[in-house]
Amino acid sequence: MVVSETEVLLNELEKMLQQALEPTATPDESEEAQGEEINTGEKLLICSPEAPEGSPFHGHHEEDYLIIDGIKLKAGECIKNITNKFKEIDALMSEF
């Protein structure tokens, strides 16, 4: 029973990870990002709407992302749900 519950949780976790990896950049942003180095482990800054024209932050809207191993992931609720699934799997494995 623990194995089947774990399999179900792993399937749900896989779906959540796929959602977190969905492409998030617009074509213009992805072209700009080519050749740019990504700082891993840092949360992207929320830009002020008052950013001066010509600033790299001008015209960008607020986004909430987390970069892990160079991969830009949707943060917030999605990552929280993934963390909770890992906790459930850990608890089931402890029972096993």
C-alpha positions as protocol buffer text, in pm:
chain_id: "A"
residue {
  index: 1
  type: MET
  ca { x: 0 y: 0 z: 0 }
}
residue {
  index: 2
  type: VAL
  ca { x: 282 y: 243 z: 84 }
}
residue {
  index: 3
  type: VAL
  ca { x: 439 y: 176 z: -255 }
}
residue {
  index: 4
  type: SER
  ca { x: 118 y: 255 z: -445 }
}
residue {
  index: 5
  type: GLU
  ca { x: 63 y: 573 z: -242 }
}
residue {
  index: 6
  type: THR
  ca { x: 421 y: 677 z: -313 }
}
residue {
  index: 7
  type: GLU
  ca { x: 374 y: 611 z: -685 }
}
residue {
  index: 8
  type: VAL
  ca { x: 63 y: 831 z: -689 }
}
residue {
  index: 9
  type: LEU
  ca { x: 248 y: 1110 z: -508 }
}
residue {
  index: 10
  type: LEU
  ca { x: 544 y: 1079 z: -745 }
}
residue {
  index: 11
  type: ASN
  ca { x: 311 y: 1108 z: -1045 }
}
residue {
  index: 12
  type: GLU
  ca { x: 152 y: 1420 z: -895 }
}
residue {
  index: 13
  type: LEU
  ca { x: 498 y: 1559 z: -821 }
}
residue {
  index: 14
  type: GLU
  ca { x: 607 y: 1497 z: -1179 }
}
residue {
  index: 15
  type: LYS
  ca { x: 305 y: 1694 z: -1308 }
}
residue {
  index: 16
  type: MET
  ca { x: 385 y: 1981 z: -1070 }
}
residue {
  index: 17
  type: LEU
  ca { x: 747 y: 1988 z: -1183 }
}
residue {
  index: 18
  type: GLN
  ca { x: 635 y: 2002 z: -1546 }
}
residue {
  index: 19
  type: GLN
  ca { x: 413 y: 2300 z: -1460 }
}
residue {
  index: 20
  type: ALA
  ca { x: 705 y: 2472 z: -1290 }
}
residue {
  index: 21
  type: LEU
  ca { x: 923 y: 2417 z: -1597 }
}
residue {
  index: 22
  type: GLU
  ca { x: 670 y: 2557 z: -1846 }
}
residue {
  index: 23
  type: PRO
  ca { x: 832 y: 2821 z: -2066 }
}
residue {
  index: 24
  type: THR
  ca { x: 793 y: 3157 z: -1900 }
}
residue {
  index: 25
  type: ALA
  ca { x: 982 y: 3394 z: -2128 }
}
residue {
  index: 26
  type: THR
  ca { x: 827 y: 3578 z: -2420 }
}
residue {
  index: 27
  type: PRO
  ca { x: 1014 y: 3551 z: -2753 }
}
residue {
  index: 28
  type: ASP
  ca { x: 1167 y: 3897 z: -2697 }
}
residue {
  index: 29
  type: GLU
  ca { x: 1287 y: 3805 z: -2349 }
}
residue {
  index: 30
  type: SER
  ca { x: 1436 y: 3474 z: -2463 }
}
residue {
  index: 31
  type: GLU
  ca { x: 1632 y: 3650 z: -2739 }
}
residue {
  index: 32
  type: GLU
  ca { x: 1766 y: 3900 z: -2486 }
}
residue {
  index: 33
  type: ALA
  ca { x: 1856 y: 3620 z: -2245 }
}
residue {
  index: 34
  type: GLN
  ca { x: 2075 y: 3440 z: -2499 }
}
residue {
  index: 35
  type: GLY
  ca { x: 2436 y: 3482 z: -2402 }
}
residue {
  index: 36
  type: GLU
  ca { x: 2349 y: 3625 z: -2062 }
}
residue {
  index: 37
  type: GLU
  ca { x: 2474 y: 3446 z: -1755 }
}
residue {
  index: 38
  type: ILE
  ca { x: 2208 y: 3345 z: -1505 }
}
residue {
  index: 39
  type: ASN
  ca { x: 2288 y: 3375 z: -1135 }
}
residue {
  index: 40
  type: THR
  ca { x: 2165 y: 3049 z: -986 }
}
residue {
  index: 41
  type: GLY
  ca { x: 1993 y: 3038 z: -650 }
}
residue {
  index: 42
  type: GLU
  ca { x: 1881 y: 3400 z: -658 }
}
residue {
  index: 43
  type: LYS
  ca { x: 1523 y: 3516 z: -671 }
}
residue {
  index: 44
  type: LEU
  ca { x: 1469 y: 3761 z: -954 }
}
residue {
  index: 45
  type: LEU
  ca { x: 1412 y: 4112 z: -834 }
}
residue {
  index: 46
  type: ILE
  ca { x: 1069 y: 4265 z: -848 }
}
residue {
  index: 47
  type: CYS
  ca { x: 1106 y: 4575 z: -1060 }
}
residue {
  index: 48
  type: SER
  ca { x: 962 y: 4911 z: -973 }
}
residue {
  index: 49
  type: PRO
  ca { x: 708 y: 5051 z: -1221 }
}
residue {
  index: 50
  type: GLU
  ca { x: 902 y: 5378 z: -1195 }
}
residue {
  index: 51
  type: ALA
  ca { x: 1214 y: 5230 z: -1358 }
}
residue {
  index: 52
  type: PRO
  ca { x: 1373 y: 5490 z: -1586 }
}
residue {
  index: 53
  type: GLU
  ca { x: 1343 y: 5446 z: -1963 }
}
residue {
  index: 54
  type: GLY
  ca { x: 1644 y: 5266 z: -2103 }
}
residue {
  index: 55
  type: SER
  ca { x: 1680 y: 5067 z: -1782 }
}
residue {
  index: 56
  type: PRO
  ca { x: 1685 y: 4688 z: -1831 }
}
residue {
  index: 57
  type: PHE
  ca { x: 1384 y: 4678 z: -1598 }
}
residue {
  index: 58
  type: HIS
  ca { x: 1171 y: 4929 z: -1791 }
}
residue {
  index: 59
  type: GLY
  ca { x: 854 y: 4774 z: -1931 }
}
residue {
  index: 60
  type: HIS
  ca { x: 891 y: 4447 z: -1745 }
}
residue {
  index: 61
  type: HIS
  ca { x: 606 y: 4329 z: -1528 }
}
residue {
  index: 62
  type: GLU
  ca { x: 632 y: 4173 z: -1185 }
}
residue {
  index: 63
  type: GLU
  ca { x: 723 y: 3803 z: -1192 }
}
residue {
  index: 64
  type: ASP
  ca { x: 800 y: 3558 z: -914 }
}
residue {
  index: 65
  type: TYR
  ca { x: 1063 y: 3304 z: -1017 }
}
residue {
  index: 66
  type: LEU
  ca { x: 1333 y: 3098 z: -854 }
}
residue {
  index: 67
  type: ILE
  ca { x: 1643 y: 2984 z: -1043 }
}
residue {
  index: 68
  type: ILE
  ca { x: 1777 y: 2641 z: -948 }
}
residue {
  index: 69
  type: ASP
  ca { x: 2066 y: 2484 z: -1139 }
}
residue {
  index: 70
  type: GLY
  ca { x: 2026 y: 2749 z: -1409 }
}
residue {
  index: 71
  type: ILE
  ca { x: 1659 y: 2660 z: -1464 }
}
residue {
  index: 72
  type: LYS
  ca { x: 1399 y: 2934 z: -1418 }
}
residue {
  index: 73
  type: LEU
  ca { x: 1107 y: 2792 z: -1215 }
}
residue {
  index: 74
  type: LYS
  ca { x: 774 y: 2947 z: -1129 }
}
residue {
  index: 75
  type: ALA
  ca { x: 787 y: 3021 z: -759 }
}
residue {
  index: 76
  type: GLY
  ca { x: 519 y: 3066 z: -502 }
}
residue {
  index: 77
  type: GLU
  ca { x: 236 y: 2819 z: -472 }
}
residue {
  index: 78
  type: CYS
  ca { x: 378 y: 2571 z: -724 }
}
residue {
  index: 79
  type: ILE
  ca { x: 708 y: 2524 z: -539 }
}
residue {
  index: 80
  type: LYS
  ca { x: 526 y: 2514 z: -206 }
}
residue {
  index: 81
  type: ASN
  ca { x: 307 y: 2229 z: -336 }
}
residue {
  index: 82
  type: ILE
  ca { x: 613 y: 2041 z: -463 }
}
residue {
  index: 83
  type: THR
  ca { x: 780 y: 2077 z: -122 }
}
residue {
  index: 84
  type: ASN
  ca { x: 468 y: 1944 z: 49 }
}
residue {
  index: 85
  type: LYS
  ca { x: 460 y: 1641 z: -184 }
}
residue {
  index: 86
  type: PHE
  ca { x: 823 y: 1564 z: -96 }
}
residue {
  index: 87
  type: LYS
  ca { x: 728 y: 1578 z: 272 }
}
residue {
  index: 88
  type: GLU
  ca { x: 440 y: 1334 z: 213 }
}
residue {
  index: 89
  type: ILE
  ca { x: 671 y: 1096 z: 26 }
}
residue {
  index: 90
  type: ASP
  ca { x: 928 y: 1120 z: 305 }
}
residue {
  index: 91
  type: ALA
  ca { x: 662 y: 1038 z: 566 }
}
residue {
  index: 92
  type: LEU
  ca { x: 544 y: 736 z: 364 }
}
residue {
  index: 93
  type: MET
  ca { x: 899 y: 611 z: 321 }
}
residue {
  index: 94
  type: SER
  ca { x: 954 y: 643 z: 697 }
}
residue {
  index: 95
  type: GLU
  ca { x: 652 y: 418 z: 756 }
}
residue {
  index: 96
  type: PHE
  ca { x: 789 y: 164 z: 509 }
}
